[in-house]
Amino acid sequence: MPVVEQLRWLRQLGEVYLRTIPSALGALIQAVQDSPELLPNLKGVVIHAETLLVHADIVTDGLRRLCRSRLGCEIIDGYRRPEAGTIAVRCPSADLYHVQSEACLMEVVDGDGRMCEPGQTGEVVITPLYSYAMPLIRYRTGDLAELPSSDFSFTQRCSCGRSLPGIKRFLRGGKPPTNPTTGFGDRSDTGR
């Protein structure tokens, strides 16, 4: 469906949340910029990148600013994996993502499998807590994340009121998360 028709359809729905991917959101914003009368009434835009390496489509600060200025709403985004569901959700108050550690343990490790220090970037390693059929322990995703600087403390509550661990941002890169033969991750080195 052409973008202009999508915007007309969204206007007919009234005040709604839009669930989309960053590239489609960019096209909607451009169409609204070209034709302001098509501006939909959005409560917010929900974006969950299924995995950074598959879609290679992440939310940038520029896209956040455009969404805020052109559509009048915030982007509600998170990081998720098919193996674990939602792992982290963007904080509405602070410039970070909160790890949903009640459902999934997430580590950010260096090339030797050791925990990264504050401010460093490393590979995302997950242990989903509700994966009973096929337990994954320290599953290396191939995705990258940057930890917040040392001024972020896990012993204090965030300005939003949560006390969950934080991630500064998720990045493109890393090794492919799946084995092309089986479609599953290479678990030969999951204990690292």
CYANA upper distance limits for C-alpha pairs under 8 A (distance plus 0.5 A):
  1 MET  CA      5 GLU  CA      7.00
  1 MET  CA      6 GLN  CA      7.12
  2 PRO  CA      6 GLN  CA      6.93
  3 VAL  CA      7 LEU  CA      6.79
  3 VAL  CA     27 ALA  CA      7.57
  3 VAL  CA     28 LEU  CA      6.76
  3 VAL  CA     31 ALA  CA      7.46
  4 VAL  CA      8 ARG  CA      6.85
  4 VAL  CA     28 LEU  CA      8.49
  4 VAL  CA     31 ALA  CA      7.22
  4 VAL  CA     38 LEU  CA      8.07
  5 GLU  CA      9 TRP  CA      6.64
  6 GLN  CA     10 LEU  CA      6.67
  7 LEU  CA     11 ARG  CA      6.69
  7 LEU  CA     28 LEU  CA      7.74
  7 LEU  CA     38 LEU  CA      6.44
  7 LEU  CA     39 LEU  CA      7.57
  7 LEU  CA     40 PRO  CA      6.84
  8 ARG  CA     12 GLN  CA      6.94
  8 ARG  CA     38 LEU  CA      6.82
  8 ARG  CA     40 PRO  CA      8.13
  9 TRP  CA     13 LEU  CA      7.11
 10 LEU  CA     14 GLY  CA      7.48
 10 LEU  CA     40 PRO  CA      6.21
 10 LEU  CA     41 ASN  CA      8.13
 11 ARG  CA     38 LEU  CA      7.73
 11 ARG  CA     39 LEU  CA      7.69
 11 ARG  CA     40 PRO  CA      5.07
 11 ARG  CA     41 ASN  CA      6.81
 14 GLY  CA     40 PRO  CA      8.05
 14 GLY  CA     41 ASN  CA      6.38
 14 GLY  CA     42 LEU  CA      8.29
 15 GLU  CA     40 PRO  CA      8.36
 15 GLU  CA     41 ASN  CA      5.33
 15 GLU  CA     42 LEU  CA      5.75
 15 GLU  CA     43 LYS  CA      6.56
 16 VAL  CA     41 ASN  CA      7.29
 16 VAL  CA     42 LEU  CA      5.56
 16 VAL  CA     43 LYS  CA      5.98
 16 VAL  CA     44 GLY  CA      7.86
 17 TYR  CA     42 LEU  CA      6.16
 17 TYR  CA     43 LYS  CA      5.70
 17 TYR  CA     44 GLY  CA      5.45
 17 TYR  CA     45 VAL  CA      6.14
 17 TYR  CA     46 VAL  CA      7.36
 18 LEU  CA     42 LEU  CA      7.42
 18 LEU  CA     43 LYS  CA      8.49
 18 LEU  CA     44 GLY  CA      6.95
 18 LEU  CA     45 VAL  CA      5.24
 18 LEU  CA     46 VAL  CA      6.45
 19 ARG  CA     45 VAL  CA      6.35
 19 ARG  CA     46 VAL  CA      5.10
 19 ARG  CA     47 ILE  CA      6.41
 20 THR  CA     24 ALA  CA      7.07
 20 THR  CA     25 LEU  CA      7.06
 20 THR  CA     45 VAL  CA      7.77
 20 THR  CA     46 VAL  CA      7.01
 20 THR  CA     47 ILE  CA      6.16
 21 ILE  CA     25 LEU  CA      6.74
 21 ILE  CA     47 ILE  CA      6.29
 21 ILE  CA     48 HIS  CA      7.90
 21 ILE  CA     49 ALA  CA      7.72
 21 ILE  CA     57 ASP  CA      7.91
 22 PRO  CA     26 GLY  CA      6.68
 22 PRO  CA     47 ILE  CA      7.68
 22 PRO  CA     57 ASP  CA      6.64
 22 PRO  CA     58 ILE  CA      6.87
 22 PRO  CA     59 VAL  CA      6.42
 22 PRO  CA     63 LEU  CA      8.29
 23 SER  CA     27 ALA  CA      7.03
 23 SER  CA     57 ASP  CA      7.29
 24 ALA  CA     28 LEU  CA      6.85
 25 LEU  CA     29 ILE  CA      6.66
 26 GLY  CA     30 GLN  CA      6.72
 26 GLY  CA     63 LEU  CA      7.59
 27 ALA  CA     31 ALA  CA      6.74
 28 LEU  CA     32 VAL  CA      6.74
 29 ILE  CA     33 GLN  CA      6.64
 29 ILE  CA     66 LEU  CA      7.74
 29 ILE  CA     67 CYS  CA      7.33
 29 ILE  CA     70 ARG  CA      7.01
 29 ILE  CA     71 LEU  CA      7.52
 30 GLN  CA     34 ASP  CA      6.77
 31 ALA  CA     35 SER  CA      6.48
 31 ALA  CA     36 PRO  CA      8.45
 31 ALA  CA     38 LEU  CA      8.47
 32 VAL  CA     36 PRO  CA      5.37
 32 VAL  CA     37 GLU  CA      7.90
 32 VAL  CA     38 LEU  CA      6.36
 32 VAL  CA     39 LEU  CA      6.14
 32 VAL  CA     70 ARG  CA      7.71
 32 VAL  CA     71 LEU  CA      8.32
 33 GLN  CA     70 ARG  CA      7.38
 35 SER  CA     39 LEU  CA      8.34
 39 LEU  CA     71 LEU  CA      7.20
 40 PRO  CA     71 LEU  CA      7.94
 42 LEU  CA     71 LEU  CA      7.89
 42 LEU  CA     72 GLY  CA      8.20
 42 LEU  CA     73 CYS  CA      7.11
 43 LYS  CA     73 CYS  CA      6.79
 44 GLY  CA     73 CYS  CA      5.66
 44 GLY  CA     74 GLU  CA      5.87
 44 GLY  CA     75 ILE  CA      6.52
 44 GLY  CA     76 ILE  CA      7.32
 45 VAL  CA     73 CYS  CA      7.68
 45 VAL  CA     74 GLU  CA      6.87
 45 VAL  CA     75 ILE  CA      5.20
 45 VAL  CA     76 ILE  CA      6.28
 45 VAL  CA     77 ASP  CA      8.47
 46 VAL  CA     75 ILE  CA      6.46
 46 VAL  CA     76 ILE  CA      5.17
 46 VAL  CA     77 ASP  CA      6.14
 47 ILE  CA     75 ILE  CA      7.53
 47 ILE  CA     76 ILE  CA      6.60
 47 ILE  CA     77 ASP  CA      4.96
 47 ILE  CA     78 GLY  CA      7.03
 48 HIS  CA     77 ASP  CA      5.95
 48 HIS  CA     78 GLY  CA      5.42
 48 HIS  CA     79 TYR  CA      6.33
 48 HIS  CA     80 ARG  CA      6.95
 49 ALA  CA     55 HIS  CA      7.75
 49 ALA  CA     57 ASP  CA      7.71
 49 ALA  CA     58 ILE  CA      7.31
 49 ALA  CA     77 ASP  CA      8.33
 49 ALA  CA     78 GLY  CA      7.30
 49 ALA  CA     79 TYR  CA      6.23
 49 ALA  CA     80 ARG  CA      6.77
 50 GLU  CA     54 VAL  CA      8.16
 50 GLU  CA     55 HIS  CA      7.90
 50 GLU  CA     79 TYR  CA      7.40
 50 GLU  CA     80 ARG  CA      5.66
 50 GLU  CA     81 ARG  CA      5.88
 50 GLU  CA     82 PRO  CA      7.19
 51 THR  CA     55 HIS  CA      6.97
 51 THR  CA     56 ALA  CA      8.33
 51 THR  CA     79 TYR  CA      7.81
 51 THR  CA     80 ARG  CA      6.84
 51 THR  CA     81 ARG  CA      6.08
 51 THR  CA     82 PRO  CA      8.27
 51 THR  CA    143 ASP  CA      8.10
 52 LEU  CA     56 ALA  CA      5.57
 52 LEU  CA     57 ASP  CA      7.16
 52 LEU  CA     58 ILE  CA      7.41
 52 LEU  CA    143 ASP  CA      6.92
 52 LEU  CA    170 PHE  CA      8.46
 52 LEU  CA    171 LEU  CA      7.77
 52 LEU  CA    172 ARG  CA      6.38
 52 LEU  CA    173 GLY  CA      8.46
 53 LEU  CA    142 GLY  CA      8.38
 53 LEU  CA    143 ASP  CA      7.29
 53 LEU  CA    172 ARG  CA      6.94
 53 LEU  CA    173 GLY  CA      7.36
 53 LEU  CA    176 PRO  CA      7.40
 53 LEU  CA    177 PRO  CA      8.14
 56 ALA  CA    172 ARG  CA      7.07
 58 ILE  CA    171 LEU  CA      8.42
 59 VAL  CA     63 LEU  CA      6.85
 59 VAL  CA     64 ARG  CA      7.65
 59 VAL  CA     77 ASP  CA      8.26
 60 THR  CA     64 ARG  CA      6.92
 61 ASP  CA     65 ARG  CA      6.79
 62 GLY  CA     66 LEU  CA      6.69
 63 LEU  CA     67 CYS  CA      6.53
 64 ARG  CA     68 ARG  CA      6.67
 64 ARG  CA     74 GLU  CA      7.49
 64 ARG  CA     75 ILE  CA      6.81
 65 ARG  CA     69 SER  CA      6.57
 66 LEU  CA     70 ARG  CA      6.09
 66 LEU  CA     71 LEU  CA      8.05
 67 CYS  CA     71 LEU  CA      5.63
 67 CYS  CA     72 GLY  CA      7.05
 67 CYS  CA     73 CYS  CA      6.76
 67 CYS  CA     74 GLU  CA      7.05
 67 CYS  CA     75 ILE  CA      7.60
 68 ARG  CA     72 GLY  CA      5.21
 68 ARG  CA     73 CYS  CA      5.41
 68 ARG  CA     74 GLU  CA      6.07
 68 ARG  CA     75 ILE  CA      8.42
 69 SER  CA     73 CYS  CA      8.31
 76 ILE  CA     89 VAL  CA      8.28
 76 ILE  CA     90 ARG  CA      7.02
 76 ILE  CA     92 PRO  CA      8.47
 77 ASP  CA     89 VAL  CA      6.60
 77 ASP  CA     90 ARG  CA      6.08
 78 GLY  CA     86 THR  CA      7.49
 78 GLY  CA     87 ILE  CA      7.98
 78 GLY  CA     88 ALA  CA      5.91
 78 GLY  CA     89 VAL  CA      4.57
 78 GLY  CA     90 ARG  CA      6.11
 78 GLY  CA     97 TYR  CA      7.84
 79 TYR  CA     86 THR  CA      6.55
 79 TYR  CA     87 ILE  CA      6.19
 79 TYR  CA     88 ALA  CA      5.61
 79 TYR  CA     89 VAL  CA      6.90
 79 TYR  CA    170 PHE  CA      8.32
 80 ARG  CA     84 ALA  CA      7.50
 80 ARG  CA     85 GLY  CA      5.68
 80 ARG  CA     86 THR  CA      4.68
 80 ARG  CA     87 ILE  CA      5.65
 80 ARG  CA     88 ALA  CA      7.42
 81 ARG  CA     85 GLY  CA      5.76
 81 ARG  CA     86 THR  CA      7.16
 81 ARG  CA     87 ILE  CA      7.76
 83 GLU  CA    128 PRO  CA      8.19
 84 ALA  CA    104 CYS  CA      7.56
 84 ALA  CA    128 PRO  CA      5.92
 84 ALA  CA    131 SER  CA      7.83
 86 THR  CA    100 GLN  CA      7.96
 87 ILE  CA     99 VAL  CA      6.28
 87 ILE  CA    100 GLN  CA      5.92
 87 ILE  CA    101 SER  CA      8.14
 87 ILE  CA    103 ALA  CA      8.15
 87 ILE  CA    104 CYS  CA      6.77
 87 ILE  CA    106 MET  CA      8.19
 88 ALA  CA     97 TYR  CA      6.25
 88 ALA  CA     98 HIS  CA      5.70
 88 ALA  CA     99 VAL  CA      4.64
 88 ALA  CA    100 GLN  CA      5.88
 89 VAL  CA     97 TYR  CA      5.65
 89 VAL  CA     98 HIS  CA      5.87
 89 VAL  CA     99 VAL  CA      7.19
 89 VAL  CA    100 GLN  CA      7.90
 90 ARG  CA     95 ASP  CA      8.34
 90 ARG  CA     96 LEU  CA      6.50
 90 ARG  CA     97 TYR  CA      4.58
 90 ARG  CA     98 HIS  CA      6.70
 91 CYS  CA     95 ASP  CA      7.27
 91 CYS  CA     96 LEU  CA      6.33
 91 CYS  CA     97 TYR  CA      5.90
 91 CYS  CA     98 HIS  CA      6.73
 91 CYS  CA    160 CYS  CA      7.75
 92 PRO  CA    160 CYS  CA      7.49
 93 SER  CA    159 SER  CA      6.74
 93 SER  CA    160 CYS  CA      5.89
 94 ALA  CA    158 CYS  CA      7.96
 94 ALA  CA    159 SER  CA      7.29
 94 ALA  CA    160 CYS  CA      7.79
 95 ASP  CA    168 LYS  CA      7.34
 96 LEU  CA    148 PRO  CA      8.03
 96 LEU  CA    166 GLY  CA      6.58
 96 LEU  CA    167 ILE  CA      6.01
 96 LEU  CA    168 LYS  CA      5.05
 96 LEU  CA    169 ARG  CA      7.00
 97 TYR  CA    166 GLY  CA      5.90
 97 TYR  CA    167 ILE  CA      5.52
 97 TYR  CA    168 LYS  CA      6.81
 97 TYR  CA    169 ARG  CA      7.45
 98 HIS  CA    164 LEU  CA      6.24
 98 HIS  CA    165 PRO  CA      6.20
 98 HIS  CA    166 GLY  CA      5.10
 98 HIS  CA    167 ILE  CA      6.95
 99 VAL  CA    104 CYS  CA      8.42
 99 VAL  CA    105 LEU  CA      8.48
 99 VAL  CA    106 MET  CA      7.70
 99 VAL  CA    164 LEU  CA      6.64
 99 VAL  CA    165 PRO  CA      5.96
 99 VAL  CA    166 GLY  CA      6.39
 99 VAL  CA    167 ILE  CA      7.65
100 GLN  CA    104 CYS  CA      6.74
100 GLN  CA    105 LEU  CA      8.29
100 GLN  CA    164 LEU  CA      7.46
101 SER  CA    105 LEU  CA      5.69
101 SER  CA    106 MET  CA      7.73
101 SER  CA    164 LEU  CA      7.40
101 SER  CA    165 PRO  CA      8.00
102 GLU  CA    129 LEU  CA      8.37
103 ALA  CA    128 PRO  CA      6.78
103 ALA  CA    129 LEU  CA      5.85
103 ALA  CA    130 TYR  CA      7.13
104 CYS  CA    126 ILE  CA      7.22
104 CYS  CA    127 THR  CA      6.14
104 CYS  CA    128 PRO  CA      4.71
104 CYS  CA    129 LEU  CA      5.77
104 CYS  CA    130 TYR  CA      8.29
105 LEU  CA    126 ILE  CA      6.17
105 LEU  CA    127 THR  CA      5.52
105 LEU  CA    128 PRO  CA      6.74
105 LEU  CA    129 LEU  CA      7.71
106 MET  CA    124 VAL  CA      7.30
106 MET  CA    125 VAL  CA      6.24
106 MET  CA    126 ILE  CA      5.04
106 MET  CA    127 THR  CA      6.97
107 GLU  CA    115 MET  CA      7.36
107 GLU  CA    123 GLU  CA      8.50
107 GLU  CA    124 VAL  CA      6.37
107 GLU  CA    125 VAL  CA      5.56
107 GLU  CA    126 ILE  CA      6.81
108 VAL  CA    115 MET  CA      6.39
108 VAL  CA    116 CYS  CA      6.38
108 VAL  CA    121 THR  CA      7.89
108 VAL  CA    122 GLY  CA      5.73
108 VAL  CA    123 GLU  CA      5.83
108 VAL  CA    124 VAL  CA      5.34
108 VAL  CA    125 VAL  CA      6.66
108 VAL  CA    144 LEU  CA      8.28
108 VAL  CA    145 ALA  CA      7.14
108 VAL  CA    146 GLU  CA      8.29
108 VAL  CA    147 LEU  CA      8.03
109 VAL  CA    113 GLY  CA      5.63
109 VAL  CA    114 ARG  CA      5.59
109 VAL  CA    115 MET  CA      4.92
109 VAL  CA    116 CYS  CA      5.60
109 VAL  CA    122 GLY  CA      5.46
109 VAL  CA    123 GLU  CA      5.77
109 VAL  CA    124 VAL  CA      7.20
109 VAL  CA    125 VAL  CA      7.60
110 ASP  CA    114 ARG  CA      6.00
110 ASP  CA    115 MET  CA      6.88
110 ASP  CA    116 CYS  CA      6.26
110 ASP  CA    121 THR  CA      8.15
110 ASP  CA    122 GLY  CA      5.49
110 ASP  CA    123 GLU  CA      6.95
111 GLY  CA    122 GLY  CA      7.99
111 GLY  CA    123 GLU  CA      8.26
112 ASP  CA    192 ARG  CA      7.74
113 GLY  CA    192 ARG  CA      5.47
114 ARG  CA    192 ARG  CA      8.38
116 CYS  CA    120 GLN  CA      6.40
116 CYS  CA    121 THR  CA      7.50
116 CYS  CA    122 GLY  CA      6.97
116 CYS  CA    147 LEU  CA      8.22
117 GLU  CA    147 LEU  CA      7.97
118 PRO  CA    147 LEU  CA      5.88
118 PRO  CA    148 PRO  CA      6.17
118 PRO  CA    149 SER  CA      5.34
118 PRO  CA    150 SER  CA      5.64
119 GLY  CA    146 GLU  CA      6.91
119 GLY  CA    147 LEU  CA      5.46
119 GLY  CA    148 PRO  CA      5.60
119 GLY  CA    149 SER  CA      4.75
119 GLY  CA    150 SER  CA      7.29
120 GLN  CA    146 GLU  CA      6.19
120 GLN  CA    147 LEU  CA      6.20
120 GLN  CA    148 PRO  CA      8.41
121 THR  CA    144 LEU  CA      7.26
121 THR  CA    145 ALA  CA      6.03
121 THR  CA    146 GLU  CA      4.64
121 THR  CA    147 LEU  CA      6.82
122 GLY  CA    144 LEU  CA      5.95
122 GLY  CA    145 ALA  CA      6.24
122 GLY  CA    146 GLU  CA      7.06
123 GLU  CA    140 ARG  CA      7.78
123 GLU  CA    141 THR  CA      7.78
123 GLU  CA    142 GLY  CA      6.58
123 GLU  CA    143 ASP  CA      6.18
123 GLU  CA    144 LEU  CA      4.97
123 GLU  CA    145 ALA  CA      6.82
123 GLU  CA    174 GLY  CA      7.51
124 VAL  CA    140 ARG  CA      6.92
124 VAL  CA    141 THR  CA      6.35
124 VAL  CA    142 GLY  CA      7.16
124 VAL  CA    143 ASP  CA      5.99
124 VAL  CA    144 LEU  CA      6.01
124 VAL  CA    145 ALA  CA      6.72
125 VAL  CA    138 ARG  CA      5.91
125 VAL  CA    139 TYR  CA      5.77
125 VAL  CA    140 ARG  CA      5.08
125 VAL  CA    141 THR  CA      6.41
126 ILE  CA    136 LEU  CA      8.23
126 ILE  CA    137 ILE  CA      7.50
126 ILE  CA    138 ARG  CA      5.66
126 ILE  CA    139 TYR  CA      5.63
126 ILE  CA    140 ARG  CA      7.25
126 ILE  CA    141 THR  CA      7.86
127 THR  CA    136 LEU  CA      6.20
127 THR  CA    137 ILE  CA      5.31
127 THR  CA    138 ARG  CA      5.67
127 THR  CA    139 TYR  CA      6.80
128 PRO  CA    135 PRO  CA      7.99
128 PRO  CA    136 LEU  CA      6.99
128 PRO  CA    137 ILE  CA      8.00
131 SER  CA    135 PRO  CA      5.59
131 SER  CA    136 LEU  CA      7.56
137 ILE  CA    190 THR  CA      7.52
137 ILE  CA    191 GLY  CA      8.22
138 ARG  CA    190 THR  CA      6.07
138 ARG  CA    191 GLY  CA      6.92
138 ARG  CA    192 ARG  CA      8.27
139 TYR  CA    185 GLY  CA      8.43
139 TYR  CA    187 ARG  CA      7.57
139 TYR  CA    190 THR  CA      5.97
140 ARG  CA    177 PRO  CA      7.91
140 ARG  CA    185 GLY  CA      8.24
140 ARG  CA    187 ARG  CA      8.29
140 ARG  CA    190 THR  CA      6.72
141 THR  CA    176 PRO  CA      8.35
141 THR  CA    177 PRO  CA      5.52
141 THR  CA    185 GLY  CA      8.07
142 GLY  CA    173 GLY  CA      7.98
142 GLY  CA    174 GLY  CA      5.33
142 GLY  CA    175 LYS  CA      5.13
142 GLY  CA    176 PRO  CA      6.14
142 GLY  CA    177 PRO  CA      5.40
143 ASP  CA    170 PHE  CA      8.17
143 ASP  CA    171 LEU  CA      7.59
143 ASP  CA    172 ARG  CA      7.27
143 ASP  CA    173 GLY  CA      6.79
143 ASP  CA    174 GLY  CA      6.00
143 ASP  CA    175 LYS  CA      7.83
143 ASP  CA    177 PRO  CA      7.98
144 LEU  CA    170 PHE  CA      6.40
144 LEU  CA    171 LEU  CA      5.71
144 LEU  CA    172 ARG  CA      6.97
144 LEU  CA    173 GLY  CA      6.81
144 LEU  CA    174 GLY  CA      6.67
145 ALA  CA    167 ILE  CA      7.45
145 ALA  CA    168 LYS  CA      7.94
145 ALA  CA    169 ARG  CA      6.24
145 ALA  CA    170 PHE  CA      4.78
145 ALA  CA    171 LEU  CA      6.16
146 GLU  CA    167 ILE  CA      6.71
146 GLU  CA    168 LYS  CA      5.91
146 GLU  CA    169 ARG  CA      5.88
146 GLU  CA    170 PHE  CA      6.83
146 GLU  CA    171 LEU  CA      8.04
147 LEU  CA    166 GLY  CA      7.74
147 LEU  CA    167 ILE  CA      5.45
147 LEU  CA    168 LYS  CA      5.71
147 LEU  CA    169 ARG  CA      7.83
148 PRO  CA    152 PHE  CA      6.72
148 PRO  CA    166 GLY  CA      7.33
148 PRO  CA    167 ILE  CA      6.29
148 PRO  CA    168 LYS  CA      5.22
154 PHE  CA    163 SER  CA      7.23
154 PHE  CA    164 LEU  CA      7.79
154 PHE  CA    165 PRO  CA      6.61
155 THR  CA    163 SER  CA      8.03
156 GLN  CA    163 SER  CA      7.08
157 ARG  CA    161 GLY  CA      6.03
157 ARG  CA    162 ARG  CA      6.04
157 ARG  CA    163 SER  CA      5.08
157 ARG  CA    164 LEU  CA      8.48
158 CYS  CA    162 ARG  CA      5.91
158 CYS  CA    163 SER  CA      6.53
177 PRO  CA    184 PHE  CA      8.45
177 PRO  CA    185 GLY  CA      6.18
177 PRO  CA    186 ASP  CA      8.31
178 THR  CA    182 THR  CA      8.41
178 THR  CA    183 GLY  CA      6.01
178 THR  CA    184 PHE  CA      5.49
178 THR  CA    185 GLY  CA      4.66
178 THR  CA    186 ASP  CA      7.06
179 ASN  CA    183 GLY  CA      5.67
179 ASN  CA    184 PHE  CA      5.88
179 ASN  CA    185 GLY  CA      5.88
179 ASN  CA    186 ASP  CA      6.41
180 PRO  CA    184 PHE  CA      8.26
186 ASP  CA    190 THR  CA      8.41
